[in-house]
Amino acid sequence: MAGLNCTDLHRIFATLDRDGDGRLSTEELSYLLNKVGVSTGPDELKATVGPESLDLQEFIVFYESSIKPEDGNTEEIGLLEAFKVFDKNNDGFISSTELRDVLLRLGLLEDSRGDCAGMIRKFDTNSDGQLDFQEFKEMMLSTID
């Protein structure tokens, strides 16, 4: 995620969500962009983001698309899409329960007693008991290598 991980983005989202409704309005996003020196108003932002406000997952996707518009990194995009499949509650993290549910559904886990918590621990670099996108990416790339 080019410098920011899901924990960082979650923290940024919570800070920007000034009214605490769990969504970022174009006004709240405009405030962020103006703070970092990107002069844009709510109307211009609506043309880019759309008229709706963004929840956390949409904010992460917005961030990803804004830092990699012409990058062409299809591997990263594919991993982000895979991450979304596992992140069932759209909180920006994969819990052992979410991992277990998806692996069972895909037939990649024989029974519900599989050690998904152990799988997560192996790649959980910040020891919070769940995987953010960077940790998920490391897990997926290590199985490919």
KELUM-920858 format. One record per residue (C-alpha): residue in one letter; chain; x, y, z. Coordinates in Angstrom, 3 decimals. Layout:
N
r:A | c:A | xx:X | yy:Y | zz:Z
...
END
This chain:
145
r:M | c:A | xx:0.000 | yy:0.000 | zz:0.000
r:A | c:A | xx:2.824 | yy:2.361 | zz:-0.816
r:G | c:A | xx:3.701 | yy:3.501 | zz:2.684
r:L | c:A | xx:0.314 | yy:3.287 | zz:4.378
r:N | c:A | xx:-1.111 | yy:0.017 | zz:5.639
r:C | c:A | xx:-4.703 | yy:-0.765 | zz:6.592
r:T | c:A | xx:-4.091 | yy:0.243 | zz:10.209
r:D | c:A | xx:-2.859 | yy:3.651 | zz:9.063
r:L | c:A | xx:-5.802 | yy:4.069 | zz:6.723
r:H | c:A | xx:-8.254 | yy:3.014 | zz:9.439
r:R | c:A | xx:-6.779 | yy:5.641 | zz:11.770
r:I | c:A | xx:-6.906 | yy:8.317 | zz:9.051
r:F | c:A | xx:-10.488 | yy:7.380 | zz:8.247
r:A | c:A | xx:-11.532 | yy:7.635 | zz:11.915
r:T | c:A | xx:-9.854 | yy:11.040 | zz:12.222
r:L | c:A | xx:-11.478 | yy:12.393 | zz:9.076
r:D | c:A | xx:-14.930 | yy:11.073 | zz:9.977
r:R | c:A | xx:-15.653 | yy:14.191 | zz:11.996
r:D | c:A | xx:-19.366 | yy:13.508 | zz:12.431
r:G | c:A | xx:-18.733 | yy:9.862 | zz:13.435
r:D | c:A | xx:-21.246 | yy:8.394 | zz:10.985
r:G | c:A | xx:-18.832 | yy:5.761 | zz:9.626
r:R | c:A | xx:-18.695 | yy:7.434 | zz:6.227
r:L | c:A | xx:-16.553 | yy:10.167 | zz:4.695
r:S | c:A | xx:-18.422 | yy:12.905 | zz:2.917
r:T | c:A | xx:-16.870 | yy:14.797 | zz:0.046
r:E | c:A | xx:-16.487 | yy:17.736 | zz:2.437
r:E | c:A | xx:-14.467 | yy:15.570 | zz:4.849
r:L | c:A | xx:-12.321 | yy:14.234 | zz:1.981
r:S | c:A | xx:-11.832 | yy:17.748 | zz:0.658
r:Y | c:A | xx:-10.570 | yy:18.788 | zz:4.098
r:L | c:A | xx:-7.910 | yy:16.028 | zz:3.945
r:L | c:A | xx:-6.790 | yy:16.914 | zz:0.438
r:N | c:A | xx:-6.550 | yy:20.609 | zz:1.278
r:K | c:A | xx:-4.472 | yy:19.770 | zz:4.389
r:V | c:A | xx:-1.939 | yy:17.873 | zz:2.251
r:G | c:A | xx:-1.756 | yy:20.675 | zz:-0.301
r:V | c:A | xx:-4.132 | yy:19.384 | zz:-2.963
r:S | c:A | xx:-6.521 | yy:22.193 | zz:-3.675
r:T | c:A | xx:-9.876 | yy:20.648 | zz:-4.509
r:G | c:A | xx:-13.377 | yy:21.537 | zz:-3.537
r:P | c:A | xx:-16.311 | yy:19.275 | zz:-2.761
r:D | c:A | xx:-17.786 | yy:19.736 | zz:-6.258
r:E | c:A | xx:-14.561 | yy:18.666 | zz:-7.974
r:L | c:A | xx:-14.268 | yy:15.730 | zz:-5.594
r:K | c:A | xx:-17.854 | yy:14.672 | zz:-6.318
r:A | c:A | xx:-16.895 | yy:14.442 | zz:-9.990
r:T | c:A | xx:-14.080 | yy:12.028 | zz:-9.052
r:V | c:A | xx:-15.575 | yy:10.048 | zz:-6.178
r:G | c:A | xx:-19.255 | yy:10.437 | zz:-6.965
r:P | c:A | xx:-22.045 | yy:12.048 | zz:-4.995
r:E | c:A | xx:-22.047 | yy:9.411 | zz:-2.245
r:S | c:A | xx:-19.942 | yy:9.338 | zz:0.875
r:L | c:A | xx:-17.332 | yy:6.590 | zz:1.357
r:D | c:A | xx:-17.238 | yy:3.869 | zz:4.005
r:L | c:A | xx:-13.887 | yy:2.508 | zz:5.213
r:Q | c:A | xx:-13.521 | yy:-0.131 | zz:2.472
r:E | c:A | xx:-14.427 | yy:2.371 | zz:-0.242
r:F | c:A | xx:-11.914 | yy:4.822 | zz:1.259
r:I | c:A | xx:-9.188 | yy:2.144 | zz:1.060
r:V | c:A | xx:-10.097 | yy:1.436 | zz:-2.570
r:F | c:A | xx:-10.122 | yy:5.203 | zz:-3.278
r:Y | c:A | xx:-6.670 | yy:5.473 | zz:-1.701
r:E | c:A | xx:-5.359 | yy:2.498 | zz:-3.667
r:S | c:A | xx:-6.671 | yy:3.816 | zz:-6.966
r:S | c:A | xx:-5.338 | yy:7.304 | zz:-6.316
r:I | c:A | xx:-1.780 | yy:6.106 | zz:-5.655
r:K | c:A | xx:-1.650 | yy:3.611 | zz:-8.504
r:P | c:A | xx:-3.724 | yy:4.989 | zz:-11.375
r:E | c:A | xx:-1.205 | yy:4.299 | zz:-14.133
r:D | c:A | xx:1.051 | yy:1.928 | zz:-12.243
r:G | c:A | xx:-0.284 | yy:-1.119 | zz:-14.059
r:N | c:A | xx:0.521 | yy:-3.313 | zz:-11.066
r:T | c:A | xx:-2.057 | yy:-5.997 | zz:-11.814
r:E | c:A | xx:-0.610 | yy:-8.274 | zz:-9.114
r:E | c:A | xx:-1.323 | yy:-5.655 | zz:-6.444
r:I | c:A | xx:-4.814 | yy:-5.037 | zz:-7.803
r:G | c:A | xx:-5.504 | yy:-8.780 | zz:-7.851
r:L | c:A | xx:-4.306 | yy:-9.125 | zz:-4.271
r:L | c:A | xx:-6.527 | yy:-6.243 | zz:-3.186
r:E | c:A | xx:-9.518 | yy:-7.929 | zz:-4.819
r:A | c:A | xx:-8.625 | yy:-11.223 | zz:-3.095
r:F | c:A | xx:-8.268 | yy:-9.372 | zz:0.208
r:K | c:A | xx:-11.815 | yy:-8.036 | zz:-0.190
r:V | c:A | xx:-13.123 | yy:-11.597 | zz:-0.611
r:F | c:A | xx:-11.669 | yy:-12.575 | zz:2.778
r:D | c:A | xx:-12.539 | yy:-9.305 | zz:4.545
r:K | c:A | xx:-16.225 | yy:-10.177 | zz:4.894
r:N | c:A | xx:-17.112 | yy:-7.367 | zz:7.324
r:N | c:A | xx:-15.200 | yy:-4.721 | zz:5.308
r:D | c:A | xx:-13.226 | yy:-3.437 | zz:8.276
r:G | c:A | xx:-9.872 | yy:-3.534 | zz:6.469
r:F | c:A | xx:-8.666 | yy:-6.642 | zz:8.331
r:I | c:A | xx:-8.965 | yy:-10.421 | zz:8.020
r:S | c:A | xx:-9.760 | yy:-12.279 | zz:11.234
r:S | c:A | xx:-9.185 | yy:-15.996 | zz:11.768
r:T | c:A | xx:-12.970 | yy:-16.515 | zz:11.548
r:E | c:A | xx:-13.159 | yy:-14.737 | zz:8.190
r:L | c:A | xx:-10.168 | yy:-16.728 | zz:6.918
r:R | c:A | xx:-11.702 | yy:-20.011 | zz:8.110
r:D | c:A | xx:-15.113 | yy:-19.246 | zz:6.559
r:V | c:A | xx:-13.677 | yy:-18.461 | zz:3.134
r:L | c:A | xx:-11.241 | yy:-21.403 | zz:3.121
r:L | c:A | xx:-14.063 | yy:-23.774 | zz:4.105
r:R | c:A | xx:-16.330 | yy:-22.352 | zz:1.412
r:L | c:A | xx:-13.570 | yy:-22.776 | zz:-1.194
r:G | c:A | xx:-12.879 | yy:-26.330 | zz:-0.056
r:L | c:A | xx:-9.318 | yy:-25.447 | zz:0.946
r:L | c:A | xx:-9.867 | yy:-26.393 | zz:4.582
r:E | c:A | xx:-11.138 | yy:-29.847 | zz:5.482
r:D | c:A | xx:-13.019 | yy:-28.955 | zz:8.654
r:S | c:A | xx:-13.744 | yy:-25.998 | zz:10.894
r:R | c:A | xx:-10.986 | yy:-26.998 | zz:13.309
r:G | c:A | xx:-8.247 | yy:-25.829 | zz:10.934
r:D | c:A | xx:-5.625 | yy:-23.635 | zz:12.584
r:C | c:A | xx:-6.478 | yy:-20.345 | zz:10.900
r:A | c:A | xx:-5.328 | yy:-18.406 | zz:13.954
r:G | c:A | xx:-1.914 | yy:-20.062 | zz:13.539
r:M | c:A | xx:-1.856 | yy:-19.130 | zz:9.860
r:I | c:A | xx:-2.579 | yy:-15.528 | zz:10.786
r:R | c:A | xx:0.024 | yy:-15.489 | zz:13.581
r:K | c:A | xx:2.700 | yy:-16.519 | zz:11.095
r:F | c:A | xx:2.190 | yy:-13.318 | zz:9.053
r:D | c:A | xx:0.758 | yy:-10.961 | zz:11.689
r:T | c:A | xx:3.760 | yy:-8.646 | zz:12.010
r:N | c:A | xx:2.089 | yy:-6.213 | zz:14.420
r:S | c:A | xx:0.600 | yy:-9.018 | zz:16.589
r:D | c:A | xx:-2.958 | yy:-7.663 | zz:16.552
r:G | c:A | xx:-4.468 | yy:-11.087 | zz:15.775
r:Q | c:A | xx:-5.607 | yy:-10.197 | zz:12.276
r:L | c:A | xx:-4.143 | yy:-9.467 | zz:8.867
r:D | c:A | xx:-4.099 | yy:-6.049 | zz:7.254
r:F | c:A | xx:-3.552 | yy:-5.787 | zz:3.505
r:Q | c:A | xx:0.264 | yy:-5.700 | zz:3.714
r:E | c:A | xx:0.345 | yy:-8.802 | zz:5.923
r:F | c:A | xx:-2.130 | yy:-10.570 | zz:3.623
r:K | c:A | xx:0.010 | yy:-9.635 | zz:0.637
r:E | c:A | xx:3.105 | yy:-11.117 | zz:2.316
r:M | c:A | xx:1.176 | yy:-14.298 | zz:3.102
r:M | c:A | xx:-0.067 | yy:-14.675 | zz:-0.455
r:L | c:A | xx:3.280 | yy:-13.884 | zz:-2.064
r:S | c:A | xx:5.097 | yy:-16.332 | zz:0.214
r:T | c:A | xx:2.839 | yy:-19.159 | zz:-0.955
r:I | c:A | xx:3.579 | yy:-18.304 | zz:-4.607
r:D | c:A | xx:7.382 | yy:-18.167 | zz:-4.228
END
